[in-house]
Amino acid sequence: MSRQEQPHGTGRGYSVPTGRPYALRELQANLGTLGDQVGELYEGAHPTEYEPITDALYAAFQTAAGLAPAKSYTGCPEHPNGALDPEAPEGWGRCLICNDRRRLGRRTQGGGQGGPAGQGAAVPAGQQRRLGYPVPPGPYTLGMLRAYLRTVDEQRFHLSLTSPDEDFVRIADDVHQAFIVARELSRPRNASGCAEHPGAPIDPDAPPGEACIFCAGRKRRAQRSPQTPEMLPRIRRGERRQLQRRFERPPG
């Protein structure tokens, strides 16, 4: 959609951001069937059963992140992902680049503000969004995944073209947390109990506590006595080595 739309019942000064109607329909479609898919799962379900849910949640997260305002680490519209100023004076922003410009302008202009008007100004705390999306703490369970999806369902039913940015921020964060849980549940389970090879097959002949087939094979190879290699005698220059044939040639 190449133009901004004017929704009915809104003030003259408001216009729907370009692409929001299409992205919102896509988000609703991606999240609409997840509840039924997760409802069919059970505790102890195979990790491969979580893979389609993980893929759908990742697609929904990408759409939700596009609907929400861009993340800003510094709170600076010019350098949202720039370096942080560890010694930012009170009242200044957190962007190291802008603050350095401001300091340089003050030095060259003898204590003046320096730089463009408003450069390095502090951004309200409510508008400063931390870089990255929240990651829920483990352990990850099916119940946790269902709880996040219930929260997401409640939020998506209230989303509209004129919803405030905070609503899109909230659903993007919650969809990301649901995706993290589903992704971890889709990983191979540590059936062998090995921290080095959590997805390794189980060796049926290994003793208890050593079920990892890779570690068991490594242990067997280490227990074998190394064979000393047989060294052939050194050949002098001009001589030919006489090799013993393993099979005699047939006569004639």
N, C-alpha and C positions, 0 to 999 in steps of 0.2 A: 504494500500500500504506500503510495508515494505522496500522500497528502495527510494532513492532520484533520481529524474529524471532530465535529462539534456535537456532543451528545445532547439529547433532549433533556430539558429541565435543569441545565447548568448555566452558570453565569457567562456573560460574553467574554470574560477574560480567560476562560478555561478552554483548553483544547486537548484532545486525547493524543498522547505521544504516538508518533508514526510507528506502525507495526504492532501496537499493543493489541488490537482486536484479534489479529491472526495468532499472535503468540499466546494470548489468553485461551483461545479455543484449543490450541495445541496442548497447553498445560492441562486443561480440563480433560482432554481425551487421554493423555498419558496416565493421569492419576485415576481415571474413572474405573478401570478394571482391576487395579491393584488389590483393592480390598477383597474381591472374590478369589483372586489367586492366592493371596496369603491365607485366606480362610480355609483353603484346602490343605494347607501344610499342617504338620504335626511335629511335636518335639522328637528330635532324632531323625528328621527327614534328611535324605541324602543331600550333600552340598550341591549337586547338579540341579536339584529342584529349585534352588534359590537363584540360579543364574539368569533365567528370564526376568525375574523380579528385579534383580540388580541392574540389568540392562535398561529396563523400563524406568527405574528410579533415576538412573544417570541421565537418561534423555530428559526426564521431567526436571531434574536439577538444572541442566543446561538452559532449558527454557525459562525456568523461574529466575535464574541468575541474570538472564537477559532482561527480564521484566523489572528487576530491582535496580536501584541506583548502583553505579559502579563502586566497588570497594575502594577505600582510600586509607592508606597506611599513615600518611602524613597529615591528612586533612587539607592538603594543598590541591587546588584544581589543576594547577600547571604540572606538578610533580606528585601524583597520587601515590606512586610506589617508590619514591625517592628515599634517600637516606634520612634518618632521624637526627635531629640536633640534640645531643646529650646535654648541652648547656644553654638551652633556649631561655632567654630572659622572660620574666612574667609578662603576659600580654602579647607575646609573639606566638607565631605558629610553630609547628614541629618540623617543618621542612628545612633541612640543613642548607640546601641550595639557596632558597629565598632568604634565609637568615644571614648567610654569608654575603649575599648581595646587599642586604640591609646594613650589615656591619661595615662593609667596604664603602657604601655611600655615606655613612656617618663619619668615617675617617676622612674621606676626601672633601666632604662638605663642612667639616668642622662641627659635627654634632647635629647636623640636620637629619631629617628622616631618610632622605636618599631613596633612589629607585622610584618606580611607579607608585602612584597613590594606592595605599591599602596593601602593598606587597609585604608579605610576612605577617599580616594581621592574624590574630588568633581566630580559629574556627570554633564555633560553639561545640561543646562536648557532645551534644546530641547528634551533630552532623559528622562527627569523626567516627568512621567505621573501621574496625580492625581488619587488616589484610588477612584473607583466608576465611574459611567457614568453620563453624564449630564442629568438633569431633566428640561424640559421646564417650564416656569411659566404659570400659568393659567390666565384667564379661558380657558378651553379646548373646542374646537369646531371642527366640521367636516371640516371646511376650513383649520384649522391648521393641521389636520391629512393629508389632501390631499397635503398640501404644503410640509410636510416632506416626503411623499411618492414620490412626484415628484423629490425631491432632491436625494432620495435614488435611484430612477430609473436612473437618469442621471449618478450617480456614478457607479452603477453596470454594465452599458453598457461598461464602460471603464476599468473594472477590468479584469485582465489576470493573468496567472500563474507567470509572472515576474513583476507584479505591486509592487511598493515600499511599505514598511510597513505603511507609512503615509496614503496611500489610504485605507488600511484595517482598520486603526484606525478611519479614518473619517466616513466610512460607518457604523462601529460598533456603534459609538456615535450617528449618525443620526437615525439608526434603533432603538436604545434604546429610543430615544426621541419620535419617532412615536409610539412605544409600550406603553409608558407612557400615551400618549394622548388617544390611543384606549382603554387602560385599564380603564381610568377614565370615558370615555364615556360609557363603558359597565357596570358601577356601577348603582344600582337602583337610579332613580331620586327622588328628595325630593319633592314629590307631596303634602305632608302634611304640608310642611313649618316648620317642627319640627327639631331643631338642634340636639336633643337627639336621635330621631328615624327617620333618613332621609328616610328610606325605608318603613315606616309604612303605613298600609292601612288608608284610609280616613273614618272617622266616619260621616255618612250622617246626623245624628241627632245633631252633635256638632255645636255650634255657630261659626260664622266666626272668623278665626284666631286661632281656637282650633280644627283643623280637625284631628289631630293625634289621632287614636283610642286608643293607649296605654295611652297617657296623659289624654284623656277624661275619660277613665275608672278609672284611678287613682284619678281624681278629684271627680267623682261620689262617689267612695268609701270613700273619705275623708269627703264628705258632709253628709254622713249618720250618724245618732246619734248612738253612740256605746251603745249596750245593756248591762246592768249590769248583770253579770252572777248570777244565783240563787244558793245560798250556802245551802247545806243540813245541817241539824242539826247534831252536833257531837254525835256519838254513844258511849255509855259507854261500858266498857269491860264486856263481857258476854251477851250483848243484841244483838238482831237481828233487822236489819232495816226492817220495814214494808213498802213495796213498793206497791203503788196503781196500780192495773192492769188497762191498757188502755182498754182491752176487757175482758168481763166476760166470764168464761168458760161455755160452754153449759151444761145444766143439764143432769144428767144420765151418 
